[in-house]
Amino acid sequence: MATVRKQAIRLEHDGPLSIPTEIREAAHLREGDTVLVEAADGGVMIRHIDPDQAGFWTAEWLEGEREIDAEIARGTTGTVYASTEEFLAHLESVPPADSAA
C-alpha cells in the first residue's frame, strides 16, 4: 500500500497555497501542471489532470456538462440514436449547411 503523505500548510491571503515539495514529488506534480481543485466531504481535493484532458475540466466545459445532465433529467435531450451506424446514417441524410439557404 502506498504511503499517504500529509502536511499542514497555511492558506495565503486571497487563497493561494504552496504544495510542499515532498507532496508535489509524490504526486508527480511539476510547475505548469494543471490540477483539478474540488470541495469534497468537508475538505478540498486536488487532483493532477492529464494535459491532454485539461479542456474537459474548464469552467465552460463543466457548465455544458451540467446543462446536458439537466436536459437528460428533464427528458429533453432530443434524438437518441441506438447505434453509431444510425447516427452516421442521419448525418449523411442532412444537407450541408451551404445548401440549406
Secondary structure by P-SEA (a helix, b strand, c coil): cbbbbbbbbbbcccbbbbccaaaaaaacccccbbbbbbbcccbbbbbbbcccccccccaaaaaaaaaaaaaaaacccccccccaaaaaaaaaacccccccc
